[in-house]
């Protein structure tokens, strides 16, 4: 459930958008596992070129690491959030 634990600066909508990709990347490494949870989040690359309107990010990028617990294991998944006026990209690194 969002908001996630930890120090993520992604708003709950961005977190919700990223969750399926994060879980899919872990599932690809451990196909038999179906139990996933986010134990922690942290910013690993500070925001660059961040622009805010109201309480929404409208431009900029940063990286976070989300700690995923799954079937007795724990791993950190790096994510890059890129916000532009008309789009948001969430790139989940799969080489963890």
Buried (B, 14 or more C-beta within 10 A) or exposed (E): EBEBEBEBBBBEEBBBBBBEBBBEBBBEEBEEBEEBEBEBBBBEEEBEEBEEEEEEBBBBBBBBBBBBBBEEEEBBBBBBBBBEEEEBEBBBBEEE
